[in-house]
């Protein structure tokens, strides 16, 4: 970890990861490593970052969640990031979390 990273906010570190990688495939790992208390706080931080990226001429694209059992793909309205807990089709709980990436 960089010496100056310990002084950055969680949102600043998350934005830095997004800008370096351009894409986050596993939000669960990010949530665990950055010690987010809940899915809701992660979603709020990503929404805030999405608003700030507009001023840089960029935006966040979301690849929606899907069911690991029946492969149902959850509907996504614009940027509204959702992390469901149960599949409406098969009622399974093996949900693959969405991935996000930055684009022009």
C-alpha positions in Angstrom: 0.0 0.0 0.0 1.3 3.4 -0.9 2.2 5.7 2.0 -0.3 8.3 1.0 -3.2 5.8 0.4 -3.8 5.6 4.1 -4.9 9.3 4.1 -7.4 8.8 1.2 -11.1 8.3 1.7 -12.7 5.0 0.8 -14.3 6.7 -2.3 -10.9 8.1 -3.4 -9.4 4.6 -3.2 -12.3 3.0 -5.0 -12.1 5.7 -7.8 -8.3 5.1 -8.0 -8.9 1.3 -8.5 -11.5 2.0 -11.2 -9.3 4.5 -13.0 -6.3 2.2 -12.9 -8.1 -1.1 -13.9 -10.9 0.5 -15.9 -13.1 -2.4 -14.7 -14.1 -4.2 -11.5 -15.4 -7.7 -12.1 -15.9 -8.8 -8.5 -17.5 -6.2 -6.2 -17.6 -8.7 -3.4 -13.8 -8.7 -3.2 -13.7 -4.9 -3.3 -16.3 -4.8 -0.5 -14.3 -7.2 1.7 -10.8 -5.7 1.0 -12.0 -2.1 1.6 -14.0 -3.2 4.6 -17.4 -1.9 3.5 -20.0 -2.4 6.3 -22.8 -3.2 3.8 -23.8 -3.5 0.1 -25.8 -0.3 0.5 -22.7 1.7 1.4 -20.8 0.3 -1.6 -23.7 1.2 -3.9 -23.8 4.7 -2.5 -20.1 5.2 -3.0 -20.3 4.0 -6.6 -23.3 6.2 -7.3 -21.3 9.2 -5.9 -18.3 8.3 -8.1 -20.5 8.0 -11.1 -21.8 11.6 -10.6 -18.3 13.0 -10.2 -17.0 11.2 -13.3 -19.6 13.1 -15.4 -17.5 16.2 -14.9 -14.5 14.4 -16.4 -16.5 13.4 -19.5 -16.7 9.7 -18.4 -19.4 7.4 -17.0 -19.8 4.1 -15.3 -21.3 1.2 -17.2 -22.9 -1.7 -15.3 -23.0 -5.3 -16.4 -26.1 -6.5 -14.5 -26.2 -9.3 -11.9 -27.2 -12.8 -13.0 -28.4 -16.0 -11.3 -25.7 -18.7 -11.0 -28.3 -21.5 -11.2 -30.7 -20.6 -13.9 -28.7 -17.8 -15.6 -31.5 -15.3 -15.3 -30.1 -11.8 -16.0 -31.5 -9.0 -13.8 -32.9 -5.9 -15.5 -30.8 -2.8 -15.1 -32.2 0.7 -15.5 -29.5 3.1 -16.5 -26.8 3.3 -13.8 -29.1 2.2 -11.0 -26.8 -0.4 -9.5 -28.6 -3.3 -7.7 -27.2 -6.2 -5.9 -30.1 -8.7 -5.5 -30.2 -11.4 -2.9 -32.6 -13.9 -4.6 -33.5 -14.9 -8.1 -37.2 -14.1 -9.0 -37.2 -17.0 -11.5 -35.8 -20.0 -9.6 -35.7 -18.5 -6.1 -32.0 -19.4 -5.9 -29.6 -17.4 -3.8 -26.5 -18.0 -5.9 -26.3 -14.5 -7.4 -23.3 -13.3 -9.4 -22.8 -9.7 -8.5 -22.7 -7.0 -11.2 -19.4 -5.7 -12.6 -18.7 -2.0 -13.4 -16.4 -0.2 -15.8 -15.5 3.3 -16.7 -16.1 4.5 -20.3 -16.4 7.6 -22.4 
